[in-house]
Amino acid sequence: MKILGIMGSPRIRGNTDLLLDEALRAARGQGAETEKITVDKLKISPCKEDYACLKDGNCDIRDAMDEIYPKLLGADGVIVASPIFFYGLTSQAKTLIDRCQALWARKYVLKQKPPGSGRKGAFIAVGATKGEKLFEGSILTVRYFFQTIGVDYAGDLLIRGIDKKGEIREHPTALRDAAELGKRLAQGTP
Ligand SMILES: Cc1cc2nc3c(=O)[nH]c(=O)nc-3n(C[C@H](O)[C@H](O)[C@H](O)COP(=O)(O)O)c2cc1C
């Protein structure tokens, strides 16, 4: 069981990072192998929309995505973790997701099946405000991303009202809930 965590915050050891670490730690506790991709540390170009991927499902931009595509396709579980920036994912997370248009082309244009079935995905998000619709746009993005890479949207952890770096440690349940999500993902039942 391999679990891949995509850490979309630029703030290392911030709220998203701490939540994702808890989820991955708990997954390892269940015997899973885990890997965290801190997107902000990598060089990933935005999608250039030249649609080279329509030919054979491969992007013609050479950068860190070369190593991320096989990881996305080889994981049994994928966690997308991002703070909310302007009611959406961070540009770091969104850039990685947009580059998966190449995988969209494989599935929907070239009619190739994404590898494996029963792969599960989870979404962790944190925002400062308390608005009812705070996570709606991001959930849609992550759902469509998971559909593209052949992963079921199996659960999420959405935390409101957290702003300062590391403030998540003061939340009554969030870190425990993140661990529970990671544990269940590793068990295949989030
Ligand atoms: C550029 C930017 C945009 C933000 N937009 C929102 C927003 O639309 N809604 C919200 O509730 N919080 C917003 N926030 C606050 C962050 O979501 C919040 O501080 C979060 O806890 C940061 O998590 P992190 O420590 O993992 O980066 C924004 C923060 C930044 C820097």
PDBQT file of the ligand as one rigid body, heavy atoms in Angstrom, charges set to zero:
ROOT
HETATM    1  C1  LIG A 201      -2.973  34.426  -0.788  1.00  0.00    +0.000 C 
HETATM    2  C2  LIG A 201      -3.858  33.960   0.314  1.00  0.00    +0.000 A 
HETATM    3  C3  LIG A 201      -5.208  33.831   0.068  1.00  0.00    +0.000 A 
HETATM    4  C4  LIG A 201      -6.063  33.364   1.078  1.00  0.00    +0.000 A 
HETATM    5  N1  LIG A 201      -7.395  33.237   0.799  1.00  0.00    +0.000 NA
HETATM    6  C5  LIG A 201      -8.231  32.759   1.754  1.00  0.00    +0.000 A 
HETATM    7  C6  LIG A 201      -9.625  32.600   1.480  1.00  0.00    +0.000 A 
HETATM    8  O1  LIG A 201     -10.125  32.865   0.397  1.00  0.00    +0.000 OA
HETATM    9  N2  LIG A 201     -10.423  32.125   2.470  1.00  0.00    +0.000 N 
HETATM   10  C7  LIG A 201      -9.930  31.817   3.716  1.00  0.00    +0.000 A 
HETATM   11  O2  LIG A 201     -10.694  31.398   4.579  1.00  0.00    +0.000 OA
HETATM   12  N3  LIG A 201      -8.593  31.932   3.985  1.00  0.00    +0.000 NA
HETATM   13  C8  LIG A 201      -7.741  32.396   3.053  1.00  0.00    +0.000 A 
HETATM   14  N4  LIG A 201      -6.389  32.525   3.324  1.00  0.00    +0.000 N 
HETATM   15  C9  LIG A 201      -5.870  32.091   4.640  1.00  0.00    +0.000 C 
HETATM   16  C10 LIG A 201      -5.264  30.688   4.644  1.00  0.00    +0.000 C 
HETATM   17  O3  LIG A 201      -6.126  29.747   4.063  1.00  0.00    +0.000 OA
HETATM   18  C11 LIG A 201      -4.977  30.268   6.094  1.00  0.00    +0.000 C 
HETATM   19  O4  LIG A 201      -4.066  31.178   6.680  1.00  0.00    +0.000 OA
HETATM   20  C12 LIG A 201      -4.446  28.861   6.243  1.00  0.00    +0.000 C 
HETATM   21  O5  LIG A 201      -4.463  28.501   7.610  1.00  0.00    +0.000 OA
HETATM   22  C13 LIG A 201      -3.016  28.735   5.715  1.00  0.00    +0.000 C 
HETATM   23  O6  LIG A 201      -2.613  27.407   5.836  1.00  0.00    +0.000 OA
HETATM   24  P1  LIG A 201      -1.070  26.952   5.721  1.00  0.00    +0.000 P 
HETATM   25  O7  LIG A 201      -0.414  27.313   7.035  1.00  0.00    +0.000 OA
HETATM   26  O8  LIG A 201      -1.133  25.499   5.521  1.00  0.00    +0.000 OA
HETATM   27  O9  LIG A 201      -0.494  27.648   4.545  1.00  0.00    +0.000 OA
HETATM   28  C14 LIG A 201      -5.531  33.017   2.363  1.00  0.00    +0.000 A 
HETATM   29  C15 LIG A 201      -4.149  33.168   2.600  1.00  0.00    +0.000 A 
HETATM   30  C16 LIG A 201      -3.317  33.633   1.588  1.00  0.00    +0.000 A 
HETATM   31  C17 LIG A 201      -1.845  33.782   1.878  1.00  0.00    +0.000 C 
ENDROOT
TORSDOF 0
